[in-house]
């Protein structure tokens, strides 16, 4: 079952394996903000 990302400019990330702290771990699927999203400041 796929996760639906509801907040603005969100991307769906599938599960993947990563090597961290000298061991493999499985990262579950999740939503995250779009990569390289620029922040704008009004001064």
N, C-alpha and C positions, 0 to 999 in steps of 0.2 A: 504494500500500500504506500503510495507516494505522499509526501508531505506537501501541503499547499502553503506557500509563503505569502502572507497577507500584507505585510508592511511595505511602504513605498521603496522601490529600487532594491528589492531583495532578490537574491538568487538561490536556487536550490542546489545543494551539494550532495552528491551521492556518497555512500559509504566508501571508505578507502583504508588501506593499510599504511601505517607510517612507522618509522623506526625512531624511537625517542628514548633517551635514558637507558641505552644499551639493551633495548628490548622492542619487539614488535607489538603494536597495539592496533585495534580495529576502531576506527572512528565512525560512529553511526551517522546516518544521513541527517542533515540539518539545513536550516536557512541562515543566511548571513547577508550582510550588506554588500552591495556591489563593490568589487575590488577597484582600488585607485579612485574612490569617490572623493571629489574635491569638496572641501569645506569653504563656504563663502562667508566673509565677515563684512558687514556694513558699518563703516566708521563715519 
